[in-house]
Amino acid sequence: MAVFFSSERTFPEWLRKRLSFIARKLGLRGKLLLALLPPIVAVMLVTGYASYRVSDEFIDIALGRTVRQNTLAVAHETEQYLDGCRRDLLFLAGGAPDAASLADAFARLLASGGTPYLELCFLPASGGQPVVLVRQGREVREIAPEDYPRISPNPFAELDRMGTLQPGQVFPSDVLEVSYPMPTPDSANRFVTANVIRFYTRYAGNGAIPPGILYLSVEASTLRNLLSWYNSNKSPLWAFPRSDELRFSYFLNSDGWILFQSEDFADPGAPLTTYHAREGYDGSLGKPGHQAAFRPNEKHATYWAAVADLAKGSNGLQKVEEERTSDSGVGFHYFSYAPVLFRTAPGQPPSVYGGVVFVDRSQLPIVAGYKNMDVLLFVTIGAITLISLLVFWFGRILTRPIRELAAKMNDLDSLEDMEEINLPYSGYDITALQGSINNIIRRVKEQVVEIQAKDEAILNVNRRERANLDREREILVEAELSRIPEIVGIGTAVANLKVNILKAAQVDVDVLITGETGTGKQLVAEAIHAHSSRSERPFISINCGALDENLLLDALFGHVKGAFSEAKEDRNGAFVEADGGILFLDEIQSASPKVQQSLLRALASRKIKPLGSDREVNVDVRILAATNVDIPSLIEERTFREDLYYRLKVVSINTPALRENRENIPLLCVYYLQQAVTLAGREHLELSKGALVKLTSYDWPGNVRELVNCITRAAVMAETDVIQAEEIRLENELYAWPAEPRPETAPEPVAAHRDHPAAEIAEPHARGDHEPGLNARQKEAWDVIRKKGTVTRKEYQELVGGDLPTRTAIYDLQDFVKRGLLVKTGKGPSTRYELP
């Protein structure tokens, strides 16, 4: 008992703690939702379940009525069909039963388009001539007397019915299997077999013809096709598409034998089967004269109760649970039955001939349940959404001061921009919270200033340290031993370039070298010459862009004395000078159309004609051409000859841009720094870490040539043995070369010149876009800064696009200070730049 009471006290305490924890984690809107949503959802679920139960009950009633209606309609149609057979037999019995009359009447009956009967027989009791007529296709054939013994079953056995038949009465038989000999010229033993229902009547005789039995039979498949018709989408009761669950009808006799079931309506000639009807039943399969018939055992109470009701002439409907649920999820089926009555004679009450059973499986209750769940889900979600919106709206009004306070804090994405918060709301809670946050902001700003000062000092010291470039020096030593030491670099691009140079050197064909300015195209040409079979012969270089048309023609092809007024003596052109060697034509795209035509002629024939000479000179020259533009685009513009382009481009080599091989920048810096040291007359120079970062971060539009100039300039101007970042002056920074320090305060105004007394005194902050040396970013931002009078580093970044690196922004602002345009005030996050 002690343990029991301890558990009862512990559980509420645990629950209380959990709820308290959840309540602390949720905001105001969350608490409102937690309180309102559970009861609303519970009410919606109870209401939905109740509505589902009601709708399910009425759906069941509607389905039952539909199934019963279909069963009764099939039974009625079957009765009408059987009654039509009765009338046709009585019509035939009213005529003469001789062979000719019966054959004529039978043929006319079939031709009328009525029931497709199979056989018509007259069997006299004694004397007289039997007549056996059988339909074969659209024709009526009479069975010869000698073939009667081959008919199965023997038709004369039907004479036993004479004692039970009265004139005008018609009795139907059960389903029988009959077989008739139907010989053909190709097959003498051909038989026709069919399952039929026979209709018998008594022929009273007329004096000339004795009394006898007249019977007419119809194939059982025609009755089966009635069931199939009503079970298809061609049914006269078809009103709406049905789902694909199994539905079928079957016909049973008064003894409980299932004779046949409905089949596919599109296959009217299918044999009689009962495989669907006997599913789930145990019993006897097959009876004399009908092998497909099936009779369930007596243990199937539902079935035999329906047979008993049919014997009484009653119909019924039962809802039967499935022994195993089908793949469609249907757990029950409707079992509907109705009797088929047959009136043997006019004026007599009908008797039960058999019955029709309809088995219907439907997904409608399941689908209705799913739809009900969907509607319930939709309504529940709608209610939850509506309540949530109301809670959100009211909660938003109540929590607006807190949210704005949080937004102010979230906007402080940088510690440098932290400012105290002042919201236009009153109330003790908001005022106390705002005061606490402002107190924290003040303390954080003080600590940030101290941390930034320390970080900046550490960073500056680290950047000024000597960069470790020992690996690059080792690579340079190894490169001197390589086959092409003049090409400095590592990586796939440089390796491919060296391979292409060696390949081009091995063959004696013209080469076109492409690449941006400063990528070493002449160096590649010299390397090809050095490693080719013409290395001992001359290497002549001509810059096509440095000479005008006439001078270039003269430089290329030479002239003879007197060719023009200044031609005092003969001159050998570059083709002659390079005979046996290599002629390098740089900037080939600058050649005029006339020069291009002359070059094309020389390349095609390897003969030249000096200016003023009528004699052609044979030359053995290999041409290496270089260009820094896209020649195919010049061909499209019709400024460069296409045939000359393909003459030059036997082998093509592309020199990669430096920005595409940044891994080579440290290596090239070491290589060219060694050359610059000698040029500057310095004993030893190194790069600092900051300088190396600055060099590797630059895009180098001038490629290696620009890098060489930058390194050389830094080596000449370096004040110590370690080149610092500020001593690396890139092309876009040359305007900011360190000048004499300027005072932080504005200089004294300069008096106007006495020759121009009305001249304005130009103050530093009044200079606009005409201030020399300002870069594009500074010019764009200067007008706004001048109007505002002050700017921070972050505001400057936003003015010039927002993606400007912090270091570049600080550099631009410090340049404004050096020029006297702005004055720096404050420290750390409070730093501002103001007009003097």
PALOTI-62108 format. One record per residue (C-alpha): residue in three letters; x negated, y, z negated. Coordinates in steps of 0.05 Angstrom, whole numbers, padded with zeros to 5 digits, always signed. Example, Ala and Ser with C-alpha at 12.3 -4.5 7.8 and 13.67 -1.06 7.14 Angstrom:
% PALOTI-62108
ALA-00246-00090-00156SER-00273-00021-00143
END
This chain:
% PALOTI-62108
MET+00000+00000+00000ALA-00057+00047-00016VAL-00086+00038+00054PHE-00018+00050+00085PHE-00007+00117+00051SER-00079+00138+00067SER-00065+00126+00142GLU-00001+00166+00139ARG-00037+00226+00109THR-00098+00221+00156PHE-00060+00221+00222PRO-00024+00288+00213GLU-00089+00319+00191TRP-00125+00294+00253LEU-00069+00318+00297ARG-00069+00386+00264LYS-00144+00393+00276ARG-00138+00374+00349LEU-00081+00423+00361SER-00119+00477+00325PHE-00180+00464+00369ILE-00138+00467+00433ALA-00104+00531+00409ARG-00172+00564+00397LYS-00196+00545+00466LEU-00134+00572+00502GLY-00118+00645+00515LEU-00052+00679+00505ARG-00025+00656+00572GLY-00049+00585+00560LYS-00014+00582+00493LEU+00051+00606+00524LEU+00046+00554+00578LEU+00030+00500+00528ALA+00092+00518+00488LEU+00142+00525+00545LEU+00122+00475+00598PRO+00130+00408+00560PRO+00204+00418+00541ILE+00221+00444+00610VAL+00188+00384+00643ALA+00224+00337+00595VAL+00292+00367+00612MET+00277+00363+00686LEU+00258+00290+00681VAL+00320+00270+00642THR+00365+00308+00690GLY+00330+00277+00750TYR+00337+00206+00723ALA+00411+00215+00709SER+00424+00243+00779TYR+00384+00185+00808ARG+00426+00133+00772VAL+00491+00165+00796SER+00466+00170+00868ASP+00440+00099+00867GLU+00508+00072+00845PHE+00546+00108+00900ILE+00493+00089+00952ASP+00504+00016+00931ILE+00579+00024+00941ALA+00570+00055+01009LEU+00522+00001+01033GLY+00569-00053+01008ARG+00627-00023+01047THR+00585-00019+01110VAL+00562-00092+01103ARG+00633-00116+01090GLN+00660-00075+01149ASN+00608-00106+01196THR+00625-00177+01171LEU+00699-00168+01181ALA+00688-00138+01250VAL+00646-00198+01272ALA+00698-00246+01244HIS+00754-00210+01279GLU+00715-00209+01345THR+00702-00284+01338GLU+00776-00297+01325GLN+00795-00257+01387TYR+00744-00296+01428LEU+00771-00364+01404ASP+00842-00342+01416GLY+00825-00322+01487CYS+00797-00392+01499ARG+00863-00420+01472ARG+00904-00378+01520ASP+00861-00397+01579LEU+00868-00471+01563LEU+00944-00465+01559PHE+00944-00428+01625LEU+00906-00485+01658ALA+00952-00536+01625GLY+01011-00504+01659GLY+00987-00525+01728ALA+00977-00592+01762PRO+00920-00631+01732ASP+00896-00661+01797ALA+00823-00650+01817ALA+00837-00599+01872SER+00884-00557+01831LEU+00841-00557+01769ALA+00778-00541+01809ASP+00813-00483+01843ALA+00841-00455+01777PHE+00774-00465+01741ALA+00736-00429+01796ARG+00786-00371+01797LEU+00781-00366+01721LEU+00706-00361+01723ALA+00707-00312+01781SER+00753-00265+01741GLY+00693-00247+01697GLY+00722-00275+01634THR+00692-00326+01588PRO+00636-00367+01621TYR+00665-00436+01606LEU+00621-00497+01617GLU+00669-00556+01628LEU+00741-00571+01643CYS+00766-00643+01638PHE+00832-00680+01646LEU+00835-00750+01617PRO+00900-00788+01633ALA+00925-00836+01579SER+00937-00891+01630GLY+00938-00895+01706GLY+00922-00828+01739GLN+00854-00803+01761PRO+00807-00769+01709VAL+00778-00702+01729VAL+00712-00677+01700LEU+00691-00607+01724VAL+00625-00574+01702ARG+00600-00504+01717GLN+00531-00501+01747GLY+00510-00428+01754ARG+00568-00395+01790GLU+00593-00460+01823VAL+00641-00513+01797ARG+00618-00585+01807GLU+00661-00647+01799ILE+00627-00707+01767ALA+00634-00769+01809PRO+00671-00828+01775GLU+00609-00872+01781ASP+00571-00821+01738TYR+00622-00821+01681PRO+00583-00873+01641ARG+00522-00826+01643ILE+00561-00770+01609SER+00543-00762+01535PRO+00585-00766+01494ASN+00634-00808+01535PRO+00693-00763+01551PHE+00744-00820+01547ALA+00732-00822+01472GLU+00772-00758+01468LEU+00836-00798+01485ASP+00838-00815+01410ARG+00866-00745+01399MET+00930-00762+01436GLY+00965-00781+01373THR+00950-00715+01337LEU+00965-00666+01393GLN+01033-00638+01410PRO+01049-00600+01475GLY+01030-00527+01467GLN+00981-00540+01410VAL+00906-00525+01417PHE+00853-00552+01370PRO+00780-00531+01372SER+00722-00578+01359ASP+00659-00569+01320VAL+00594-00554+01357LEU+00578-00614+01401GLU+00518-00630+01443VAL+00539-00653+01513SER+00498-00679+01571TYR+00520-00684+01644PRO+00484-00715+01704MET+00469-00660+01754PRO+00428-00693+01808THR+00393-00652+01861PRO+00358-00672+01925ASP+00292-00664+01888SER+00313-00698+01823ALA+00364-00754+01822ASN+00361-00761+01746ARG+00371-00688+01728PHE+00416-00675+01668VAL+00446-00611+01639THR+00450-00609+01563ALA+00486-00556+01522ASN+00518-00544+01454VAL+00591-00530+01465ILE+00657-00519+01428ARG+00715-00556+01460PHE+00788-00535+01459TYR+00838-00593+01466THR+00912-00592+01486ARG+00961-00647+01507TYR+00987-00652+01579ALA+01058-00679+01577GLY+01058-00706+01649ASN+01105-00692+01707GLY+01126-00760+01732ALA+01073-00763+01786ILE+01016-00752+01737PRO+01016-00788+01670PRO+01006-00753+01603GLY+00936-00741+01579ILE+00885-00696+01545LEU+00861-00630+01576TYR+00802-00597+01544LEU+00761-00535+01560SER+00693-00521+01530VAL+00651-00459+01520GLU+00577-00457+01502ALA+00565-00443+01428SER+00512-00393+01448THR+00566-00345+01472LEU+00594-00342+01401ARG+00523-00336+01375ASN+00513-00276+01423LEU+00573-00242+01391LEU+00536-00244+01324SER+00473-00219+01357TRP+00511-00162+01391TYR+00538-00136+01326ASN+00469-00142+01294SER+00435-00100+01348ASN+00432-00027+01366LYS+00483-00041+01421SER+00536-00058+01368PRO+00603-00021+01374LEU+00594-00005+01300TRP+00524+00025+01311ALA+00526+00095+01281PHE+00455+00111+01259PRO+00385+00080+01264ARG+00370+00027+01213SER+00303+00009+01182ASP+00266-00054+01203GLU+00286-00100+01145LEU+00311-00170+01162ARG+00387-00172+01177PHE+00424-00229+01209SER+00491-00264+01213TYR+00507-00338+01217PHE+00567-00381+01230LEU+00588-00440+01186ASN+00645-00490+01192SER+00696-00508+01139ASP+00651-00564+01113GLY+00595-00516+01095TRP+00550-00533+01155ILE+00512-00472+01181LEU+00518-00481+01256PHE+00478-00422+01285GLN+00451-00354+01269SER+00444-00288+01306GLU+00383-00277+01349ASP+00352-00222+01391PHE+00408-00193+01433ALA+00359-00184+01491ASP+00351-00260+01496PRO+00421-00288+01506GLY+00395-00356+01530ALA+00356-00372+01467PRO+00371-00441+01435LEU+00415-00446+01372THR+00374-00439+01309THR+00385-00433+01234TYR+00315-00418+01207HIS+00334-00350+01177ALA+00399-00376+01148ARG+00366-00434+01112GLU+00309-00394+01083GLY+00311-00402+01007TYR+00359-00461+01011ASP+00347-00536+01002GLY+00392-00583+01040SER+00403-00627+01101LEU+00378-00606+01170GLY+00414-00634+01231LYS+00478-00673+01240PRO+00504-00717+01296GLY+00514-00676+01358HIS+00479-00614+01331GLN+00407-00620+01308ALA+00399-00546+01288ALA+00457-00549+01238PHE+00440-00542+01164ARG+00479-00556+01101PRO+00452-00529+01034ASN+00453-00571+00972GLU+00508-00565+00922LYS+00461-00531+00872HIS+00465-00465+00911ALA+00525-00439+00874THR+00530-00372+00909TYR+00534-00405+00977TRP+00585-00457+00958ALA+00628-00406+00922ALA+00630-00368+00987VAL+00649-00432+01024ALA+00706-00443+00975ASP+00731-00372+00985LEU+00728-00381+01061ALA+00769-00444+01056LYS+00822-00403+01021GLY+00819-00350+01076SER+00785-00299+01030ASN+00726-00253+01045GLY+00675-00228+00995LEU+00611-00190+00982GLN+00555-00206+00933LYS+00490-00172+00915VAL+00437-00226+00911GLU+00368-00216+00879GLU+00309-00237+00921GLU+00268-00294+00893ARG+00205-00258+00917THR+00201-00185+00937SER+00187-00173+01011ASP+00131-00130+01038SER+00180-00073+01046GLY+00194-00072+00971VAL+00268-00092+00977GLY+00286-00134+00916PHE+00357-00155+00935HIS+00403-00167+00994TYR+00478-00162+01008PHE+00513-00228+01021SER+00579-00215+01057TYR+00626-00268+01085ALA+00693-00270+01121PRO+00736-00328+01147VAL+00748-00340+01222LEU+00820-00361+01232PHE+00849-00399+01291ARG+00923-00403+01309THR+00935-00472+01341ALA+01004-00454+01368PRO+01046-00391+01375GLY+01092-00381+01315GLN+01048-00424+01269PRO+01005-00395+01213PRO+00930-00393+01229SER+00882-00441+01196VAL+00810-00431+01176TYR+00763-00453+01231GLY+00699-00429+01199GLY+00666-00367+01171VAL+00617-00312+01186VAL+00563-00293+01136PHE+00522-00228+01142VAL+00457-00220+01103ASP+00434-00147+01100ARG+00370-00120+01069SER+00363-00045+01065GLN+00310+00004+01042LEU+00361+00059+01033PRO+00363+00054+00956ILE+00287+00054+00954VAL+00282+00112+01002ALA+00336+00149+00963GLY+00296+00137+00900TYR+00233+00165+00933LYS+00271+00225+00959ASN+00301+00236+00890MET+00231+00234+00862ASP+00207+00282+00915VAL+00264+00330+00899LEU+00252+00322+00825LEU+00178+00334+00836PHE+00192+00396+00879VAL+00242+00425+00829THR+00195+00410+00771ILE+00136+00441+00807GLY+00180+00501+00824ALA+00202+00509+00752ILE+00131+00502+00728THR+00108+00553+00780LEU+00163+00602+00761ILE+00149+00596+00687SER+00074+00601+00700LEU+00084+00664+00741LEU+00127+00696+00687VAL+00076+00677+00634PHE+00020+00701+00678TRP+00055+00768+00691PHE+00072+00781+00618GLY+00004+00756+00596ARG-00030+00800+00647ILE+00004+00861+00618LEU-00015+00842+00548THR-00087+00824+00564ARG-00102+00880+00613PRO-00147+00919+00563ILE-00188+00856+00548ARG-00194+00839+00622GLU-00218+00908+00641LEU-00268+00905+00585ALA-00293+00838+00611ALA-00294+00866+00682LYS-00337+00924+00660MET-00386+00874+00629ASN-00385+00830+00691ASP-00401+00890+00735LEU-00467+00898+00698ASP-00503+00852+00745SER-00570+00884+00727LEU-00596+00902+00659GLU-00622+00967+00688ASP-00550+00990+00701MET-00521+00975+00633GLU-00480+01034+00609GLU-00435+01042+00549ILE-00362+01026+00562ASN-00304+01074+00550LEU-00235+01047+00566PRO-00170+01089+00565TYR-00135+01044+00515SER-00121+01053+00441GLY-00110+01003+00387TYR-00152+00977+00330ASP-00170+00911+00364ILE-00192+00942+00430THR-00230+00999+00396ALA-00267+00951+00350LEU-00285+00904+00407GLN-00308+00961+00451GLY-00352+00990+00396SER-00385+00922+00384ILE-00400+00913+00457ASN-00429+00983+00463ASN-00474+00970+00403ILE-00499+00906+00437ILE-00512+00945+00502ARG-00554+00996+00466ARG-00597+00943+00433VAL-00605+00903+00497LYS-00627+00965+00536GLU-00680+00981+00485GLN-00707+00910+00488VAL-00703+00907+00564VAL-00747+00969+00570GLU-00800+00936+00526ILE-00796+00870+00564GLN-00800+00902+00632ALA-00860+00943+00612LYS-00895+00880+00589ASP-00875+00840+00651GLU-00897+00895+00697ALA-00964+00899+00663ILE-00974+00824+00667LEU-00951+00822+00740ASN-00998+00878+00760VAL-01057+00844+00726ASN-01040+00778+00761ARG-01033+00811+00829ARG-01100+00845+00823GLU-01137+00780+00810ARG-01180+00749+00863ALA-01140+00700+00908ASN-01167+00629+00912LEU-01185+00618+00986ASP-01236+00562+00978ARG-01194+00513+01018GLU-01189+00562+01076ARG-01265+00570+01076GLU-01274+00495+01079ILE-01226+00491+01138LEU-01266+00545+01174VAL-01330+00505+01163GLU-01297+00444+01192ALA-01269+00485+01250GLU-01339+00507+01271LEU-01354+00433+01285SER-01292+00422+01327ARG-01291+00423+01403ILE-01257+00491+01406PRO-01284+00530+01347GLU-01262+00596+01376ILE-01188+00577+01365VAL-01179+00584+01290GLY-01118+00553+01257ILE-01083+00492+01230GLY-01016+00460+01241THR-00978+00429+01298ALA-00974+00491+01342VAL-01049+00505+01340ALA-01065+00431+01350ASN-01020+00429+01411LEU-01052+00492+01437LYS-01122+00462+01432VAL-01098+00398+01467ASN-01068+00439+01523ILE-01133+00479+01531LEU-01174+00416+01538LYS-01125+00386+01587ALA-01125+00450+01629ALA-01202+00452+01626GLN-01207+00382+01655VAL-01171+00399+01720ASP-01190+00452+01770VAL-01121+00484+01780ASP-01092+00553+01766VAL-01063+00566+01697LEU-01010+00614+01673ILE-01018+00634+01600THR-00956+00664+01566GLY-00947+00694+01497GLU-00934+00757+01459THR-00983+00814+01454GLY-01041+00799+01409THR-01034+00723+01408GLY-01102+00710+01440LYS-01087+00697+01512GLN-01156+00720+01535LEU-01187+00677+01481VAL-01150+00617+01510ALA-01175+00635+01580GLU-01246+00639+01555ALA-01238+00572+01520ILE-01214+00540+01584HIS-01274+00568+01621ALA-01322+00545+01566HIS-01297+00473+01569SER-01288+00468+01644SER-01335+00445+01699ARG-01344+00520+01717SER-01372+00539+01650GLU-01440+00555+01681ARG-01408+00600+01732PRO-01381+00671+01723PHE-01319+00689+01682ILE-01290+00754+01708SER-01232+00789+01672ILE-01187+00840+01704ASN-01130+00877+01667CYS-01077+00888+01719GLY-01039+00936+01675ALA-01099+00984+01666LEU-01107+01002+01740ASP-01062+01033+01791GLU-01047+00997+01856ASN-01106+01022+01898LEU-01157+01015+01843LEU-01132+00945+01827LEU-01136+00924+01900ASP-01207+00952+01903ALA-01226+00918+01837LEU-01199+00851+01862PHE-01221+00849+01935GLY-01277+00901+01939HIS-01290+00946+01999VAL-01342+00960+02053LYS-01379+01024+02062GLY-01336+01077+02094ALA-01270+01043+02078PHE-01247+01108+02046SER-01279+01175+02031GLU-01309+01155+01964ALA-01336+01088+01991LYS-01410+01106+01996GLU-01433+01034+01995ASP-01406+00962+01997ARG-01373+00935+01934ASN-01360+00863+01917GLY-01291+00853+01886ALA-01273+00808+01827PHE-01259+00749+01874VAL-01329+00752+01902GLU-01361+00764+01834ALA-01324+00704+01806ASP-01341+00659+01865GLY-01352+00589+01837GLY-01324+00610+01770ILE-01260+00634+01739LEU-01221+00699+01751PHE-01176+00719+01692LEU-01118+00765+01711ASP-01088+00795+01647GLU-01020+00828+01647ILE-01005+00799+01715GLN-00933+00824+01710SER-00958+00896+01720ALA-00984+00882+01790SER-00947+00921+01844PRO-00910+00885+01901LYS-00969+00901+01948VAL-01019+00871+01899GLN-00975+00811+01889GLN-00971+00799+01964SER-01047+00804+01970LEU-01057+00757+01911LEU-01008+00707+01942ARG-01047+00707+02007ALA-01113+00698+01971LEU-01087+00642+01928ALA-01056+00606+01987SER-01118+00608+02032ARG-01175+00620+01982LYS-01198+00675+02030ILE-01201+00750+02018LYS-01211+00810+02063PRO-01247+00869+02030LEU-01217+00938+02041GLY-01240+00967+02108SER-01267+00900+02133ASP-01240+00856+02188ARG-01278+00795+02165GLU-01248+00745+02116VAL-01292+00718+02061ASN-01284+00648+02033VAL-01282+00645+01958ASP-01282+00587+01909VAL-01245+00617+01850ARG-01201+00587+01796ILE-01146+00635+01774LEU-01123+00642+01701ALA-01066+00692+01694ALA-01035+00718+01630THR-00969+00754+01615ASN-00932+00777+01553VAL-00864+00782+01585ASP-00813+00733+01612ILE-00830+00729+01686PRO-00766+00691+01706SER-00727+00752+01683LEU-00772+00796+01727ILE-00758+00749+01785GLU-00683+00759+01775GLU-00695+00835+01775ARG-00735+00826+01840THR-00797+00859+01810PHE-00841+00797+01813ARG-00849+00748+01870GLU-00822+00679+01856ASP-00871+00646+01903LEU-00930+00679+01867TYR-00902+00656+01800TYR-00901+00583+01822ARG-00970+00590+01853LEU-00998+00613+01786LYS-00957+00565+01743VAL-00991+00501+01763VAL-01007+00491+01689SER-00972+00533+01636ILE-00998+00546+01565ASN-00959+00585+01513THR-00995+00620+01455PRO-00952+00618+01392ALA-00933+00681+01354LEU-00966+00691+01286ARG-00898+00696+01250GLU-00883+00625+01274ASN-00948+00599+01241ARG-00950+00634+01174GLU-00991+00578+01145ASN-01049+00604+01187ILE-01047+00675+01159PRO-01092+00661+01098LEU-01141+00623+01142LEU-01144+00680+01193CYS-01151+00731+01137VAL-01213+00695+01112TYR-01241+00688+01182TYR-01232+00760+01203LEU-01251+00787+01134GLN-01319+00754+01144GLN-01326+00792+01209ALA-01300+00857+01178VAL-01350+00853+01121THR-01407+00854+01171LEU-01374+00910+01210ALA-01362+00952+01148GLY-01432+00940+01121ARG-01406+00909+01057GLU-01440+00852+01022HIS-01380+00814+00996LEU-01305+00825+00998GLU-01246+00784+00972LEU-01170+00789+00976SER-01127+00797+00914LYS-01066+00754+00902GLY-01021+00814+00914ALA-01056+00830+00980LEU-01049+00758+01004VAL-00975+00757+00988LYS-00965+00822+01025LEU-01002+00796+01086THR-00964+00730+01089SER-00896+00765+01080TYR-00905+00810+01140ASP-00877+00791+01209TRP-00937+00816+01248PRO-00904+00843+01312GLY-00975+00855+01339ASN-00995+00783+01321VAL-01068+00767+01310ARG-01093+00832+01340GLU-01053+00872+01289LEU-01078+00826+01234VAL-01151+00838+01255ASN-01140+00913+01255CYS-01106+00911+01187ILE-01162+00869+01156THR-01216+00912+01186ARG-01182+00976+01162ALA-01175+00947+01091ALA-01248+00925+01091VAL-01271+00995+01110MET-01227+01031+01060ALA-01232+00983+01001GLU-01259+01016+00938THR-01279+00951+00902ASP-01301+00881+00921VAL-01229+00858+00916ILE-01179+00886+00966GLN-01115+00904+00930ALA-01044+00904+00959GLU-01040+00980+00963GLU-01103+00979+01006ILE-01069+00935+01058ARG-01037+00987+01102LEU-00988+00955+01151GLU-00965+00990+01215ASN-00900+01014+01184GLU-00937+01041+01123LEU-00992+01080+01155TYR-00955+01145+01141ALA-00961+01131+01066TRP-01037+01129+01062PRO-01055+01151+00990ALA-01063+01226+00985GLU-01085+01272+00930PRO-01041+01263+00868ARG-00986+01314+00862PRO-00958+01341+00797GLU-00893+01312+00771THR-00863+01382+00770ALA-00845+01423+00830PRO-00902+01468+00858GLU-00899+01542+00856PRO-00861+01574+00914VAL-00904+01601+00970ALA-00893+01674+00987ALA-00868+01691+01056HIS-00919+01713+01107ARG-00923+01788+01112ASP-00916+01785+01186HIS-00849+01750+01177PRO-00816+01781+01117ALA-00750+01747+01130ALA-00781+01678+01132GLU-00748+01628+01085ILE-00786+01597+01028ALA-00782+01522+01042GLU-00771+01482+00978PRO-00790+01408+00977HIS-00720+01383+00969ALA-00695+01424+01028ARG-00734+01384+01079GLY-00691+01340+01122ASP-00703+01291+01177HIS-00761+01333+01202GLU-00805+01313+01142PRO-00864+01279+01177GLY-00878+01207+01160LEU-00810+01186+01133ASN-00790+01116+01156ALA-00721+01100+01184ARG-00695+01077+01116GLN-00717+01140+01081LYS-00688+01184+01135GLU-00621+01148+01131ALA-00617+01156+01055TRP-00647+01226+01047ASP-00585+01266+01066VAL-00543+01229+01014ILE-00597+01236+00961ARG-00603+01310+00974LYS-00527+01320+00966LYS-00523+01279+00902GLY-00586+01307+00872THR-00605+01241+00839VAL-00612+01167+00855THR-00630+01102+00821ARG-00667+01044+00852LYS-00603+01002+00858GLU-00565+01061+00890TYR-00622+01069+00941GLN-00617+00995+00959GLU-00542+01003+00971LEU-00552+01065+01013VAL-00598+01029+01062GLY-00557+00965+01067GLY-00560+00927+01001ASP-00608+00872+01024LEU-00672+00913+01016PRO-00722+00878+00970THR-00732+00912+00903ARG-00807+00922+00914THR-00795+00957+00980ALA-00742+01003+00949ILE-00790+01022+00892TYR-00845+01035+00943ASP-00799+01082+00984LEU-00778+01120+00922GLN-00850+01127+00898ASP-00867+01154+00967PHE-00813+01207+00958VAL-00847+01225+00892LYS-00916+01229+00924ARG-00888+01276+00978GLY-00858+01321+00925LEU-00787+01308+00949LEU-00765+01273+00884VAL-00785+01272+00811LYS-00785+01207+00770THR-00751+01212+00701GLY-00741+01159+00647LYS-00769+01089+00640GLY-00746+01018+00652PRO-00671+01011+00665SER-00662+01086+00653THR-00709+01106+00710ARG-00679+01157+00758TYR-00706+01198+00816GLU-00681+01270+00818LEU-00691+01331+00862PRO-00745+01377+00833
END
